[in-house]
């Protein structure tokens, strides 16, 4: 299950305020799915690094609010606030109630995987929202440690608007293929990543 949000080249129009749509159905033969613009509510829900970390963790396994708080080193009340924001936006959902190690009933959450199938939007929320994915990724990488880095490329490219759109399309197509087939590799180690292309300062 993938919990990242795909953010291709910024859309020309800001997303309209509307209720979260239902999960996007698979296309012919189950692939590819069709993306849609993120709503303002969805953009805001994804615009906080702690919420993105919660989403990533619940994409790996079903976790309770207490388990999330313990893993993130945060107050359970603070984590619950962010969990509720993600549930309201359709990015998290309650998983079946289970019996914990102590015998008490637990209410875990899991990622819906919906965030991957959204287009753009983070740029409309200003710097804080746009940088939230980078902050979340940095925290995840620090937690995993430098030995966790499996691949790394750093580059400079001169791109026209059309070049940028084509590069983004190609990279996203490869990622989509792996996301669509990820369940087939659920027994393999989980890897997180982020692709960011930015203009260099003059």
Secondary structure as UniProt FT lines:
FT   HELIX           28..30
FT   STRAND          36..37
FT   HELIX           40..45
FT   HELIX           49..60
FT   HELIX           65..72
FT   HELIX           76..88
FT   TURN            89..90
FT   STRAND          92..94
FT   STRAND          98..99
FT   TURN            101..102
FT   STRAND          105..106
FT   STRAND          109..111
FT   HELIX           114..117
FT   STRAND          118..119
FT   HELIX           122..125
FT   HELIX           127..144
FT   HELIX           146..148
FT   HELIX           161..180
FT   HELIX           182..185
FT   TURN            186..187
//
